[in-house]
Amino acid sequence: MSIPAEHRRIAADEVRLPPHALPDGRSGRILHEAIRLFAEYGFHGTSIRDLAEACGIRSATLYAHYPAKEHVLAELVRIGHEVHHSALSAALPGTPPGSAARLAALVRAHVLVFARYPLLAMVANNELHAVSRELAAPSLLLRADAQQMILDTVNLGMDNGAFDVPDPYLALTAIAGMGMRVAHWYGAASHYDPETIADTYATFALRLVGVEA
């Protein structure tokens, strides 16, 4: 399966992942190829045969590692959400609750995940709808907790007078949404580097909550 570059729906064309994000061996290879295929063609647009051929194995061999295609997707969704949650958690120490510094650190961490690992981020978010609620439950908990980190920061900032926004939850959705879109347009051909994008989006987020950075 291949699509001419000018017809691809995403800019990134290389699977980039944090160290040790995937298991070793064939299980990891299956996940690696699934990221590439699911990001480009979608979960429903990728067959078990497509995935097996990309891995150089037979379909029956793939089932020896994952019970169904949905389990492959569920594992990638979980990994993507764990990477994101860990990045936001690591941004908390050293920044006062409810401060501009904390919000900037959280937004920077959020955007860096989508810029550094765009294909994984695309799969984890865009294909989540194809995972059953039971299989998606661990990822949904991580997502809710990550959102709460940002929402708590906005709420505390409003309470202490650091921020001024009409609606904290809508501020969260705007901040989170603009970061998630980075995965759609950012690729190796971009003249921006991930750090510059993250710093600029952090400035955008601060302006959104009424802070002139």
C-alpha positions as a printed Julia matrix, in Angstrom:
213×3 Matrix{Float64}:
   0.0     0.0    0.0
   1.48    3.3   -1.06
   0.14    6.76  -1.81
   1.9     9.49  -3.81
   3.31   12.15  -1.49
   1.02   14.85  -2.88
  -2.06   12.74  -2.07
  -1.14   11.77   1.48
  -3.41   13.05   4.25
  -0.59   13.62   6.74
   2.78   15.32   6.44
   4.9    12.98   8.56
   6.23    9.93   6.74
   8.47    8.32   9.36
   7.45    6.46  12.5
   9.23    8.19  15.38
   8.85    6.91  18.92
  10.33    7.45  22.37
  13.01    4.9   23.34
  11.56    1.55  24.44
   8.0     2.59  23.6
   7.34   -0.68  21.79
   8.12   -4.24  22.89
  11.02   -6.06  21.3
  10.61   -8.75  18.67
   7.76   -9.43  16.32
   5.11   -7.91  18.6
   6.91   -4.59  18.41
   7.35   -4.88  14.64
   3.61   -5.41  14.23
   2.87   -2.31  16.29
   5.45   -0.27  14.38
   3.94   -1.13  11.01
   0.43   -0.63  12.36
   1.28    2.95  13.36
   2.31    3.73   9.8
  -0.71    2.05   8.19
  -3.35    3.23  10.67
  -2.08    6.82  10.51
  -2.23    6.92   6.72
  -5.21    4.7    5.89
  -7.12    4.61   9.15
  -7.98    1.56  11.24
 -10.9     0.54   9.03
  -8.9     1.18   5.87
  -6.18   -1.27   6.91
  -6.83   -4.99   6.71
  -5.17   -7.76   8.66
  -3.64   -8.88   5.36
  -2.19   -5.39   4.78
  -0.63   -5.41   8.23
   0.73   -8.93   7.89
   2.26   -8.16   4.49
   3.9    -5.0    5.86
   5.49   -7.13   8.6
   6.54   -9.88   6.2
   4.45  -12.51   7.98
   1.26  -14.47   7.4
  -2.03  -13.36   8.9
  -2.12  -16.45  11.1
   1.25  -15.48  12.58
  -0.08  -12.03  13.48
  -2.95  -13.61  15.41
  -0.39  -15.47  17.51
   0.66  -12.08  18.92
  -2.64  -10.16  19.02
  -6.14  -11.7   19.21
  -7.59   -9.2   16.72
  -6.77   -6.06  14.79
  -8.63   -4.06  17.45
  -6.16   -5.25  20.08
  -3.29   -3.91  18.0
  -5.01   -0.53  17.84
  -5.89   -0.59  21.55
  -2.25   -1.18  22.42
  -1.12    1.74  20.25
  -3.78    3.99  21.74
  -2.61    3.04  25.22
   1.05    3.66  24.36
   0.25    7.03  22.81
  -1.72    8.16  25.83
   0.96    6.94  28.22
   3.63    8.9   26.34
   1.45   12.02  26.47
   0.51   11.64  30.13
   4.12   11.04  31.16
   5.24   14.15  29.28
   2.67   16.35  31.02
   3.43   14.84  34.43
   7.12   15.55  33.96
   6.3    19.21  33.23
   4.72   19.83  36.65
   7.71   19.89  39.04
   9.29   23.3   39.53
   6.28   25.3   38.38
   3.82   26.87  40.87
   0.2    25.65  40.63
  -2.05   28.05  38.76
   0.85   30.0   37.28
   1.69   31.1   33.77
   4.9    29.09  34.08
   2.98   25.88  34.77
   0.53   26.41  31.93
   3.37   27.16  29.53
   5.23   24.03  30.65
   2.15   21.85  30.21
   1.36   23.24  26.78
   4.96   22.9   25.69
   5.0    19.24  26.77
   1.64   18.64  25.09
   2.75   20.09  21.76
   6.13   18.37  21.79
   4.45   14.96  21.89
   2.45   15.76  18.76
   5.44   17.26  16.96
   7.98   14.59  17.88
   5.72   11.55  17.47
   3.06   12.67  14.97
   2.09    9.27  13.57
   1.68    7.69  17.0
  -0.3    10.74  18.14
  -2.53   10.55  15.05
  -3.36    6.92  15.71
  -3.86    7.34  19.46
  -6.33   10.19  19.0
  -7.94    9.86  15.57
  -8.58    6.12  15.78
  -9.64    5.94  19.43
 -13.27    5.8   18.3
 -12.66    2.35  16.76
 -11.67    0.79  20.11
 -14.34   -0.71  22.35
 -14.97    1.11  25.61
 -13.59   -1.85  27.55
 -10.28   -1.87  25.67
 -10.1     1.92  25.61
 -10.72    2.33  29.36
  -7.04    2.61  30.44
  -6.37    5.21  27.75
  -9.5     7.19  28.58
  -8.38    7.43  32.21
  -4.98    8.74  31.13
  -6.62   11.24  28.78
  -8.98   12.5   31.47
  -6.12   12.93  33.94
  -3.98   14.79  31.4
  -6.87   17.13  30.61
  -7.42   17.69  34.31
  -3.81   18.83  34.74
  -4.43   21.68  32.31
  -7.93   22.44  33.57
  -6.76   22.6   37.2
  -4.02   25.0   36.15
  -6.49   27.27  34.37
  -8.96   27.18  37.26
  -6.31   27.96  39.86
  -4.93   30.72  37.69
  -8.38   32.27  37.51
  -8.79   31.97  41.27
  -5.5    33.72  41.99
  -6.02   36.4   39.35
  -3.24   35.23  37.02
  -5.66   34.3   34.21
  -8.8    35.83  32.75
 -10.94   33.54  30.57
 -14.71   33.42  29.98
 -14.88   29.64  30.35
 -12.08   27.41  31.75
 -13.26   24.23  30.04
 -13.49   25.88  26.64
 -10.02   27.28  27.21
  -8.83   23.71  27.83
 -10.42   22.42  24.65
  -8.94   25.26  22.58
  -5.46   24.75  24.01
  -5.57   20.98  23.67
  -7.06   21.1   20.18
  -4.5    23.43  18.66
  -1.71   21.21  19.98
  -3.28   18.04  18.6
  -3.5    19.53  15.11
   0.31   19.75  14.96
   0.44   16.02  14.22
  -1.55   16.6   11.01
   0.73   19.15   9.4
   4.17   18.7   10.93
   6.72   16.59   9.08
  10.39   16.33   8.24
  10.01   18.86   5.42
   8.81   21.59   7.78
  11.26   24.41   8.41
  10.12   24.58  12.04
  11.68   22.44  14.75
   9.52   20.89  17.5
  10.93   23.13  20.23
  10.09   26.31  18.31
   6.56   25.09  17.67
   6.11   24.17  21.33
   7.43   27.51  22.58
   5.21   29.46  20.17
   2.1    27.47  21.05
   2.82   28.02  24.74
   2.79   31.76  24.01
  -0.51   31.37  22.16
  -1.99   29.52  25.15
  -0.91   32.21  27.59
  -2.48   34.89  25.44
  -5.66   32.84  25.3
  -5.92   32.99  29.11
  -5.12   36.7   29.2
  -1.37   36.65  29.82
   0.99   38.64  27.62
   4.12   36.46  27.59
